[in-house]
Amino acid sequence: MNLLFRLDWQAYVVRSRFLRNALPLLAACLVLALGCLIRWPEWRQLQQVEQARHRALSEQQQTRSAQVLAHEGTQEALGQATQYLQESRWRLAAGGDLSDLLDQLSASGHAHGLHFEQLDVLDELKQSGIRQTPLDVQVVGRYTTLRMWLDEWLGQLRLLRAGDLQITNAIDRPGLLRLRLRVNTFQADGPVPEPASLALLPARDEVLPPAVDPFSTRSGRTVREGLAKVPLAQLDMVGSLSRGLAFEALLSYAGRLYRVRVGDRLGRDEGVVVHVDEQQVEVLERLFVGGSWRERRVTLTLRKGVDREVKEDDERVDEVVDGDDVADAVAGGNALPR
C-alpha cells in the first residue's frame, strides 16, 4: 500500500506543473535560510560594531560643533576686545595733543576765575605703546571754584590721572586756597581713529558747586541755591512787590518766577543783591582778575534785561578776607509757588 501511495504521489508531482516549479524555489529558500542561520552571529557582531562607530561619529560631530560655536564666540569676543582697546587708546588723548590740553586747562581756569602760579611739563615717560607726560600745576582760588574746576577738567573724555594733591591756605592771599596737583597725561603711539561709539556717549551733566566748604567757618557762603547758579544774562525782571518802604523784585527764569530781595545771591560770580526798587535790581559781583578780587555792579532793569556797563568809579580792587559782609550774604532767590 505504501508503494502504491508513493507511486501515486510521484505521479501527482509529475503531473502537477506548480509543484515542479515550486520545489526548486522551496529548496533554494531552505538553503538560504540555512546559510542565514550560519552567518547570523557574524552579521550581528558587524551590526554592533557599526552602531558603536555611528555613536562615536555622532559624539565627534557634537564635539566639533561645540568647538565651532566656541570659536565663533571667541572671534566675537576678540572683535569686541579689539574695538574696546582701540576706543581706550583713543581716549588716552581724546583726539588732541598736549598743547590742546594746556589750552583747555588755561581756558577752564580763567572761566572759573582761578590764578595759575605754576604749570610745569615734566619729562615724557615711554611705556608699551603709550607716552606718559606728567604735569605739575599750582593754582590759587576759592574752594568752590577749585572743586568745580577739578570736576570739570578731570571729568573730560581724555584720560587724566591725578597723583599727588595738596590744598593749603594761601597765606599771602587771604580767603583763598592754594592747590598743588600732579596730573599724568597720556598719548598713544601713532594715530588712532575716532571710535564710532563716541556719538552714543551721553552729554555731561552740569558741574554743580559743593554743598559744604570744609575750609570755611560759614557753610552758607558756598551754597548756591535757586538763582545763585544762574547767569545774570538769563534773568529777566518782570515786576516788583512792595512791603512798606522795602521792595522785592520778581525775576523770570526758565518759565518760573522768583522773588528776590536785598541780600540774596544772584549769578555765578558771587553776585549779591544790594538794591531793589520798582524799576531795577542792582547786583554787586566779585570777580578774581589779575590776582585780585574786583567788584562790579550789574543792573537788571524791568523789561530791559541786563546792563553790564561798569563805570570807572564803581570798580575797585579789593583783597577780601573770609567773613566779608558781601560774601557772607545768605543765598536766596526762592521760586514763587504756582
Secondary structure, 3 states (H helix, E strand, C coil): CHHHHHHHHHHHHHHCHHHHHHHHHHHHHHHHHHHHHHHHHHHHHHHHHHHHHHHHHHHHHHHHHHHHHHHHHHHHHHHHHHHHHHHHHHHCCCCCCHHHHHHHHHHHHHHCCCEEEEEEECCCEEECCEEEEEEEEEEEECHHHHHHHHHHHHCCCCCEEEEEEEEEECCCCCCCEEEEEEEEEEEECCCCCCCHHHHHCCCCCCCCCCCCCCCCCCHHHHCCCHHHHCCHHHCEEEEEEEECCEEEEEEEECCEEEEECCCCEECCCCEEEEEECCCEEEEEEEEEECCEEEEEEEEEEECCEEECCCCHHHCEECCCCCCCCCCCCCCCCEECCC
